[in-house]
Amino acid sequence: MIRKGHIATVLVLCGLSAMLGYRVARMGPPDPSGIVAHWAAVYAEETGRADLHCAGRPQGDGYVITCGTGAARVDYVTDAYGGLVARRDGGRDG
């Protein structure tokens, strides 16, 4: 036998599922400047340097964030969401 409490519970769960689906559907990749800022902070923590110069550029489905110069240069290769795919020291390509 179906009770009114069961129907109310099912309706509440359907409403929550719909709201969650709507919010997830509106989510997209993060802002590229936020990705660059994150990896600049990682570089600063790794090297202890305060004079940061980091730049990002799109590559494929993600980004390459380059920090530092010369031997201290590090390239962080990320996916579209900012997750690390590869790290290249000294600015080596590949």
C-alpha positions as CSV (number, residue, x, y, z in Angstrom):
1,M,0.0,0.0,0.0
2,I,1.4,3.4,-1.0
3,R,1.3,6.0,1.8
4,K,1.3,9.7,1.5
5,G,4.7,9.9,3.2
6,H,6.2,7.7,0.5
7,I,4.8,9.8,-2.3
8,A,6.1,13.0,-0.6
9,T,9.6,11.4,-0.2
10,V,9.6,10.4,-3.9
11,L,8.6,13.9,-4.9
12,V,11.3,15.5,-2.8
13,L,14.0,13.1,-4.2
14,C,12.8,13.8,-7.7
15,G,13.1,17.6,-7.1
16,L,16.6,17.3,-5.6
17,S,17.7,15.2,-8.5
18,A,16.4,17.7,-11.0
19,M,18.1,20.6,-9.2
20,L,21.4,18.7,-9.0
21,G,21.2,17.8,-12.7
22,Y,20.5,21.4,-13.6
23,R,23.5,22.7,-11.6
24,V,25.9,20.1,-13.0
25,A,24.7,20.8,-16.6
26,R,25.6,24.5,-16.1
27,M,29.1,23.7,-14.9
28,G,31.9,24.1,-17.4
29,P,35.7,24.2,-17.4
30,P,37.2,26.8,-15.0
31,D,38.4,30.2,-16.1
32,P,41.9,29.9,-17.8
33,S,43.2,32.8,-15.6
34,G,42.4,30.7,-12.6
35,I,44.3,27.8,-14.0
36,V,47.4,30.0,-14.6
37,A,47.1,31.5,-11.1
38,H,46.9,28.0,-9.5
39,W,50.0,26.7,-11.3
40,A,51.9,30.0,-10.6
41,A,51.2,29.4,-6.9
42,V,52.5,25.8,-7.3
43,Y,55.7,27.1,-9.0
44,A,56.2,29.6,-6.2
45,E,55.8,26.9,-3.6
46,E,58.2,24.6,-5.4
47,T,60.9,27.1,-6.1
48,G,60.4,29.6,-3.2
49,R,60.6,32.5,-5.7
50,A,58.5,35.6,-5.3
51,D,59.3,37.2,-8.7
52,L,56.9,35.1,-10.7
53,H,56.4,35.4,-14.4
54,C,53.9,32.8,-15.6
55,A,52.0,32.7,-18.8
56,G,49.5,30.3,-20.2
57,R,48.6,29.3,-23.7
58,P,46.0,26.9,-25.1
59,Q,47.3,23.6,-26.5
60,G,45.1,20.9,-27.7
61,D,42.3,20.3,-25.2
62,G,44.2,22.0,-22.4
63,Y,46.8,24.6,-21.5
64,V,50.5,25.0,-21.1
65,I,51.5,27.2,-18.3
66,T,55.2,28.4,-18.5
67,C,56.8,29.8,-15.3
68,G,60.3,31.1,-14.9
69,T,63.2,31.4,-17.4
70,G,66.2,29.5,-18.5
71,A,67.2,26.5,-16.3
72,A,64.5,27.5,-13.7
73,R,61.7,27.4,-16.4
74,V,58.9,24.9,-15.8
75,D,56.1,24.0,-18.2
76,Y,52.9,22.6,-16.7
77,V,50.8,20.9,-19.2
78,T,47.2,20.6,-18.1
79,D,43.8,19.3,-19.3
80,A,40.9,21.7,-19.9
81,Y,40.0,21.6,-16.2
82,G,43.5,22.5,-15.0
83,G,44.6,19.0,-13.9
84,L,48.3,18.2,-14.4
85,V,49.0,16.1,-17.4
86,A,52.8,16.6,-17.6
87,R,55.5,18.7,-16.1
88,R,58.6,19.7,-18.1
89,D,61.7,21.1,-16.3
90,G,64.1,23.5,-17.9
91,G,61.6,24.3,-20.6
92,R,62.3,21.1,-22.5
93,D,59.8,20.3,-25.3
94,G,58.2,16.9,-25.5
